[in-house]
Amino acid sequence: MLTKSDLTEIRKVIREEVENEAQAIKDALGADITMSRMRIQSEINELKDRIKNLELRVTKMHKELKEEIKTVSHVLDKDNMKTLKRVEKLEDHLGLAQP
């Protein structure tokens, strides 16, 4: 039969083994967490780079569109002025009242 001191010694050994296993698991989980964190940070950095590239492209496209709109607006304005002058000449020629 086991004595009280035997049970105490068994308890100590079991506690020691459990603590060792718990520490090993804790260390392994810590390493896994660190690796996952590094991988996620790397992916975040890649996404940041892609977003920066997209922002640059969108900014460039915006500038180009702005220039095209300006050009089209200028051309349409010139055409409108030409048409307005022609209408005024026709009205003068025909003797129509201008509003």
PyMOL commands that set and color helices and strands:
alter all, ss='L'
color gray80, all
select helices_A, chain A and resi 4-94
alter helices_A, ss='H'
color red, helices_A
deselect
rebuild
show_as cartoon
